[in-house]
Amino acid sequence: MSVTSTPVSHASSDVGQKSKIAGANATLLFILAYLTADGLYRLATIGVAAALGIPGVWHFSAIRFRLADAEWWRTAVVAVYGAGPLACLALAGGAAWWFWQRARFKRGLFKQYLLWLTLHGLNLFFGALVADTFTQNGFWYVPSWLFLAGNIVNVALAFIFGLVLPVLGYLAAPLFLQSHDSRTLMRYEHRRRLLLTTLLAPWLLGSVILCLAKYPDLSVNERLHLSTLLLALLPLALACSNELFEFTIEAPQKTRLAWGLAVLMALLLGAGRVVLGHGLTFG
């Protein structure tokens, strides 16, 4: 009995170990990609505001403008609050193109980074309007001031965006399946484990880490932005669970913990807290 059970036990242990390592790496990439997309979002916003002579303070989790409500004008509102989401939409398109044209046949974790960049970029455009409509600030100001047609139009547009994001998440399934090197985890029999450890768990754990790192400055909008990403992830998981594809590149990279990414994540979060903890003035 022990002779026949040993190989099975060893194989199960190997899958479990690879799942933990792959999940840890995916969490690191989730956070790094989010910091990239969110950083671009805020830099684009600040760049446009500074160009228009609008002063403000960049905090770790929010940008607060030093301009009275009566001093804003229509073009400024649309330009400033639309710059970040548009930059992230462009980032998502560029990351998806790079993944599909150049990265998917190469080994390594960069493919997963591009995948998360694509998902975060899409979410910080489509998901941001959904989230910001609840709080009636941020990206919500753009349709509000662009159409000047009342909040019904804003809510309707947010509803449409909320439908588009799951569709895009569903269509992103091929990117997810081709972003992994592990032959073991790519077997269809391990699909549920793959989705749990490298997609859903990284979203949950990564979001918790980001929230803790930014506490107590964490804004309601940022919490909602992290939550709306599920609108893309759940359809993506559904699409992957029904897809029989289980191949990877010919010479995949071995599954090992990316300590360098862990150090980079810690440095970025630490630097952000030090530099932006008391606010960075611009304009």
C-alpha positions as CSV (number, residue, x, y, z in Angstrom):
1,M,0.0,0.0,0.0
2,S,2.8,2.4,0.9
3,V,4.6,1.6,-2.3
4,T,1.8,2.6,-4.6
5,S,0.7,5.7,-2.5
6,T,4.2,7.3,-2.4
7,P,4.3,8.5,-6.0
8,V,0.8,9.9,-5.7
9,S,1.6,11.7,-2.5
10,H,4.8,13.1,-4.0
11,A,3.0,14.3,-7.1
12,S,0.3,16.0,-5.0
13,S,2.9,17.6,-2.8
14,D,4.8,18.9,-5.9
15,V,1.6,20.4,-7.3
16,G,0.8,22.1,-4.0
17,Q,4.3,23.5,-3.7
18,K,4.2,24.9,-7.2
19,S,0.8,26.3,-6.6
20,K,2.0,28.2,-3.6
21,I,5.1,29.6,-5.4
22,A,3.1,30.5,-8.5
23,G,0.5,32.2,-6.3
24,A,3.1,34.2,-4.4
25,N,4.7,35.4,-7.7
26,A,1.3,36.3,-9.1
27,T,0.5,38.3,-6.0
28,L,3.7,40.3,-6.4
29,L,3.0,40.9,-10.1
30,F,-0.5,42.0,-9.3
31,I,0.8,44.6,-6.9
32,L,3.6,45.8,-9.1
33,A,1.3,46.1,-12.1
34,Y,-1.2,48.0,-10.0
35,L,1.4,50.4,-8.8
36,T,2.4,50.9,-12.4
37,A,-1.1,51.6,-13.7
38,D,-2.2,53.6,-10.7
39,G,1.1,55.6,-10.8
40,L,0.4,56.4,-14.5
41,Y,-3.1,57.4,-13.6
42,R,-2.0,59.9,-11.1
43,L,1.0,61.2,-13.1
44,A,-1.3,61.9,-16.1
45,T,-3.8,63.6,-13.8
46,I,-1.1,65.8,-12.2
47,G,0.6,66.5,-15.5
48,V,-2.6,67.9,-17.0
49,A,-3.5,69.8,-13.9
50,A,-0.1,71.4,-13.7
51,A,-0.2,72.3,-17.4
52,L,-3.5,74.1,-16.7
53,G,-2.1,75.9,-13.6
54,I,-4.2,73.9,-11.1
55,P,-2.4,73.4,-7.8
56,G,-2.8,70.4,-5.6
57,V,-1.3,67.8,-3.3
58,W,-0.4,64.2,-4.3
59,H,-1.1,61.9,-1.4
60,F,-0.3,58.2,-1.3
61,S,-3.9,57.2,-2.1
62,A,-5.5,60.4,-3.6
63,I,-4.9,63.7,-5.3
64,R,-6.5,66.7,-3.7
65,F,-6.7,69.9,-5.7
66,R,-6.3,73.4,-4.1
67,L,-9.0,75.0,-6.2
68,A,-12.4,76.1,-5.1
69,D,-15.4,74.5,-6.8
70,A,-16.4,77.9,-8.3
71,E,-12.9,78.3,-9.9
72,W,-13.1,75.1,-12.0
73,W,-14.1,75.4,-15.7
74,R,-15.6,72.8,-17.9
75,T,-12.6,72.0,-20.1
76,A,-10.4,71.7,-17.0
77,V,-12.7,69.3,-15.3
78,V,-12.9,67.0,-18.3
79,A,-9.2,67.2,-19.1
80,V,-7.9,66.7,-15.5
81,Y,-10.3,63.9,-14.4
82,G,-10.2,62.2,-17.8
83,A,-6.4,62.1,-18.2
84,G,-5.8,59.3,-15.8
85,P,-8.4,56.9,-17.1
86,L,-7.5,57.5,-20.7
87,A,-3.8,56.9,-20.0
88,C,-4.7,53.6,-18.3
89,L,-6.8,52.6,-21.3
90,A,-3.9,53.3,-23.5
91,L,-1.6,51.3,-21.2
92,A,-4.0,48.3,-21.3
93,G,-4.0,48.4,-25.1
94,G,-0.3,48.6,-25.3
95,A,0.3,45.9,-22.7
96,A,-2.1,43.5,-24.5
97,W,-0.5,44.2,-27.8
98,W,3.0,43.6,-26.4
99,F,1.8,40.4,-24.7
100,W,0.2,39.0,-27.9
101,Q,2.8,40.1,-30.4
102,R,6.1,39.6,-28.4
103,A,5.8,38.1,-25.0
104,R,3.5,35.1,-25.1
105,F,6.1,32.8,-26.6
106,K,8.8,33.7,-24.2
107,R,9.6,32.2,-20.9
108,G,9.5,34.1,-17.6
109,L,7.1,36.1,-15.5
110,F,7.0,39.2,-17.7
111,K,4.0,37.7,-19.5
112,Q,2.0,37.7,-16.2
113,Y,3.1,41.3,-15.5
114,L,1.7,42.4,-18.9
115,L,-1.5,40.4,-18.2
116,W,-2.0,42.3,-14.9
117,L,-1.1,45.6,-16.6
118,T,-3.9,44.9,-19.1
119,L,-6.5,44.1,-16.5
120,H,-5.6,47.0,-14.2
121,G,-5.5,49.4,-17.1
122,L,-9.0,48.3,-18.3
123,N,-10.3,48.4,-14.7
124,L,-9.0,51.9,-14.1
125,F,-10.9,53.1,-17.1
126,F,-14.2,51.1,-17.2
127,G,-14.2,50.0,-13.6
128,A,-13.2,53.5,-12.4
129,L,-16.4,55.1,-13.8
130,V,-18.5,52.4,-12.1
131,A,-16.7,53.0,-8.8
132,D,-16.6,56.8,-9.0
133,T,-20.2,57.0,-9.8
134,F,-21.0,55.6,-6.3
135,T,-18.9,58.4,-4.7
136,Q,-19.7,61.0,-7.4
137,N,-16.2,62.2,-7.8
138,G,-13.1,61.3,-9.8
139,F,-13.8,60.0,-13.3
140,W,-17.6,60.6,-12.6
141,Y,-16.9,64.3,-13.2
142,V,-16.1,63.7,-16.8
143,P,-19.5,62.6,-18.1
144,S,-21.1,64.9,-15.6
145,W,-19.4,68.0,-17.0
146,L,-19.1,66.8,-20.5
147,F,-22.8,66.1,-21.1
148,L,-24.4,68.4,-18.5
149,A,-27.5,66.2,-18.7
150,G,-28.0,65.2,-15.1
151,N,-26.9,62.1,-13.1
152,I,-29.2,59.7,-15.0
153,V,-26.9,59.9,-18.0
154,N,-23.9,59.4,-15.8
155,V,-25.4,56.3,-14.2
156,A,-26.4,54.9,-17.5
157,L,-22.9,55.3,-18.9
158,A,-21.5,53.7,-15.7
159,F,-23.9,50.8,-16.2
160,I,-22.7,50.4,-19.8
161,F,-19.1,50.5,-18.7
162,G,-20.0,47.9,-16.0
163,L,-21.2,45.6,-18.8
164,V,-18.2,46.2,-21.0
165,L,-15.6,45.3,-18.4
166,P,-16.9,41.7,-17.8
167,V,-16.9,41.1,-21.6
168,L,-13.3,42.3,-21.9
169,G,-12.4,40.1,-18.9
170,Y,-13.9,37.1,-20.6
171,L,-12.0,37.9,-23.8
172,A,-8.8,38.1,-21.8
173,A,-8.9,34.4,-21.1
174,P,-6.4,33.5,-23.8
175,L,-3.9,35.9,-22.4
176,F,-4.2,34.4,-18.9
177,L,-3.8,30.8,-20.2
178,Q,-0.7,31.7,-22.2
179,S,0.9,33.7,-19.4
180,H,2.0,30.7,-17.4
181,D,5.1,28.5,-17.8
182,S,4.3,25.7,-15.4
183,R,3.4,22.5,-17.4
184,T,2.0,21.0,-14.2
185,L,-0.4,23.8,-13.3
186,M,-1.4,24.2,-16.9
187,R,-2.9,20.7,-17.1
188,Y,-6.7,21.0,-17.3
189,E,-7.1,18.8,-14.2
190,H,-5.4,21.5,-12.2
191,R,-7.4,24.4,-13.9
192,R,-9.4,25.2,-10.7
193,R,-6.2,25.3,-8.7
194,L,-4.5,27.5,-11.3
195,L,-7.4,30.0,-11.3
196,L,-7.6,30.1,-7.5
197,T,-3.9,30.5,-6.8
198,T,-2.8,32.8,-9.6
199,L,-5.9,34.9,-10.3
200,L,-8.4,35.2,-7.5
201,A,-6.1,34.7,-4.5
202,P,-3.6,37.3,-5.9
203,W,-6.4,39.8,-6.3
204,L,-7.6,39.3,-2.7
205,L,-4.2,39.1,-1.0
206,G,-2.7,41.8,-3.2
207,S,-5.6,44.2,-2.5
208,V,-5.2,43.5,1.3
209,I,-1.5,44.3,1.1
210,L,-2.1,47.5,-0.9
211,C,-4.8,48.6,1.6
212,L,-2.6,47.9,4.6
213,A,0.3,49.7,3.0
214,K,-1.8,52.8,2.3
215,Y,-3.7,52.8,5.6
216,P,-4.8,55.2,7.0
217,D,-4.6,57.3,3.9
218,L,-6.5,54.8,1.8
219,S,-9.3,56.5,-0.1
220,V,-12.8,55.1,-0.6
221,N,-12.3,55.5,-4.4
222,E,-9.2,53.3,-4.3
223,R,-10.9,50.6,-2.3
224,L,-13.7,50.6,-4.9
225,H,-11.3,50.5,-7.8
226,L,-9.7,47.4,-6.3
227,S,-13.2,45.9,-5.9
228,T,-14.4,46.6,-9.4
229,L,-11.6,44.5,-10.8
230,L,-13.7,41.5,-9.9
231,L,-16.0,42.5,-12.8
232,A,-13.2,41.4,-15.1
233,L,-11.7,38.5,-13.1
234,L,-14.8,36.4,-12.5
235,P,-15.8,36.2,-16.2
236,L,-12.1,35.6,-17.1
237,A,-12.1,32.7,-14.6
238,L,-15.3,31.3,-16.1
239,A,-13.9,31.4,-19.6
240,C,-10.7,29.7,-18.5
241,S,-12.6,27.0,-16.6
242,N,-14.4,26.0,-19.9
243,E,-11.3,26.2,-22.0
244,L,-9.4,22.9,-22.6
245,F,-6.2,24.6,-23.6
246,E,-3.3,23.3,-21.5
247,F,-0.1,24.0,-23.4
248,T,2.8,26.2,-22.7
249,I,6.1,27.1,-24.4
250,E,8.7,24.5,-25.3
251,A,11.3,25.5,-22.7
252,P,9.3,27.0,-19.8
253,Q,10.9,28.6,-16.8
254,K,11.1,26.6,-13.6
255,T,8.6,27.6,-10.9
256,R,10.7,29.4,-8.3
257,L,9.9,32.3,-6.0
258,A,10.8,35.7,-7.4
259,W,12.6,37.3,-4.5
260,G,13.7,40.2,-6.6
261,L,10.1,41.1,-7.2
262,A,9.4,40.9,-3.5
263,V,12.2,43.3,-2.7
264,L,11.1,45.7,-5.5
265,M,7.5,45.7,-4.2
266,A,8.7,46.5,-0.7
267,L,10.9,49.3,-1.9
268,L,8.1,50.9,-4.0
269,L,5.6,50.7,-1.2
270,G,8.1,52.0,1.3
271,A,9.2,54.8,-1.0
272,G,5.6,55.8,-1.7
273,R,4.8,56.0,1.9
274,V,7.8,58.1,2.7
275,V,7.6,60.5,-0.3
276,L,3.8,60.8,-0.4
277,G,2.9,60.2,3.2
278,H,2.7,63.9,4.0
279,G,1.7,64.9,0.4
280,L,3.7,66.2,-2.5
281,T,2.7,69.7,-3.7
282,F,2.4,70.5,-7.4
283,G,1.2,73.4,-9.5
